[in-house]
Amino acid sequence: MDKPKTILVTGGAGFIGSHVARKLIASGHEVVLVDNFSPYYDPSLKEARIAILLKDLPFTLYRNDVQDAPAMRKIFETHKPDLICHQAAQAGVRYAIQDPFAYGESNLMGTLTLLELSKQFGVKGIVMASSSSIYGDAAHYPVKETDVADKPISLYAATKRACELMAYSYHHLYQLPITCLRFFTVYGPWGRPDMALFSFTKAALEGKPIDVYGQGDMARDFTYIDDITDGVVKALEKNLPWAALNLGRGKPESLMHTIELVESATGKTLEKKLLPMQPGDVKQTWADITQAKALLGWEPNVNLEKGVPKFVEWYREYYGV
Ligand SMILES: NC(=O)c1ccc[n+]([C@@H]2O[C@H](COP(=O)([O-])OP(=O)(O)OC[C@H]3O[C@@H](n4cnc5c(N)ncnc54)[C@H](O)[C@@H]3O)[C@@H](O)[C@H]2O)c1
């Protein structure tokens, strides 16, 4: 970005939000973080991202819920953000079966609150997190942004797609520039404990068996956190009038190969319990990334062979194993 901007990062204590915040602060922007430190997974990891990953960096942190319109209005009044990087959400495909309302609240109401405040305060652009899950069980792979995405197979996916549609209406009605980034299975240091790579690594280092869903016959387009962070920052810089873009590595990896990489990085052999597919899970994800390359000048650089050892190294250091 040519000039330093004031950027509001929601979900700033989260996995992706904290990495993006770090990069934005390092580039000289004034960064304001909002996070409710939701207990969906151990909030001490969120506290540690703030205390360690963002150590000694200048930023302002609000412990707020993005649905709390009066509190959010105050933040907009105080900081007058130029750009919004909206990462806050109730994530996870499986948890929606337990607590569906968390998705309606954080994802739908939270996003609507931000769109409405962005309109009222004349924000110059929004980059928001969407998800590969919106494609559901796709008819063909790799998935393209022009593919119809109207059959979500989880409530999480339904709310993420709904957020994109709400965003489009705000773009259309109020000319708000918005880019929705459809992330594909993001992993890396400071990653989320509810995701497969994290639980495989934990199990390997604790000598415990792992549950392998879909009998191991699943594939994911794993994308390294530094590549995603780079894509989010590029999207903020470009501030396109409207876009929905896939951010994935563009190369699906089988679950079994992923497990082998965890085994080799930890030096342990995992005992695998093969189980059926879980409701809401798709069999494979695979992004066509032509659009993100063309419109953002973005290119993912880290493959799974390089990324898994980096994740395992962070895990060992952080948890002292
Ligand atoms: N990690 C992935 O593989 C992946 C893939 C696709 C999409 N996404 C999306 O990317 C975004 C970031 O994901 P992440 O992996 O960093 O997840 P995360 O759970 O680590 O980060 C989200 C953060 O938002 C906060 N939050 C949740 N609800 C909130 C609310 N109502 N108000 C304020 N803060 C709230 C949480 O406390 C958390 O710190 C999310 O929108 C997620 O849906 C992530």
The ligand as an ORCA input file, in Angstrom:
! r2SCAN-3c Opt
* xyz 0 1
  N      -8.039    -21.950      8.838
  C      -8.638    -22.391      7.749
  O      -8.253    -23.417      7.175
  C      -9.786    -21.648      7.142
  C     -10.331    -22.137      5.945
  C     -11.398    -21.460      5.367
  C     -11.885    -20.309      5.952
  N     -11.356    -19.851      7.102
  C     -11.913    -18.621      7.670
  O     -10.842    -17.741      7.954
  C     -11.146    -16.939      9.086
  C     -10.049    -17.075     10.126
  O      -9.955    -18.456     10.489
  P      -8.906    -19.015     11.512
  O      -8.485    -20.335     11.019
  O      -7.910    -17.964     11.822
  O      -9.864    -19.271     12.776
  P      -9.709    -18.830     14.293
  O     -10.859    -19.469     15.006
  O      -8.343    -19.113     14.769
  O      -9.895    -17.273     14.224
  C     -11.133    -16.622     14.320
  C     -11.061    -15.643     15.484
  O     -12.304    -14.940     15.519
  C     -12.698    -14.815     16.872
  N     -14.161    -14.702     16.868
  C     -15.074    -15.669     16.621
  N     -16.306    -15.184     16.703
  C     -16.176    -13.860     17.016
  C     -17.089    -12.809     17.250
  N     -18.404    -13.015     17.171
  N     -16.599    -11.579     17.570
  C     -15.255    -11.369     17.642
  N     -14.342    -12.329     17.435
  C     -14.800    -13.560     17.123
  C     -12.209    -16.065     17.570
  O     -12.023    -15.864     18.966
  C     -10.888    -16.333     16.833
  O      -9.800    -15.779     17.531
  C     -12.511    -17.404      9.568
  O     -13.466    -16.543      9.008
  C     -12.646    -18.781      8.986
  O     -14.001    -19.142      8.791
  C     -10.316    -20.495      7.716
*
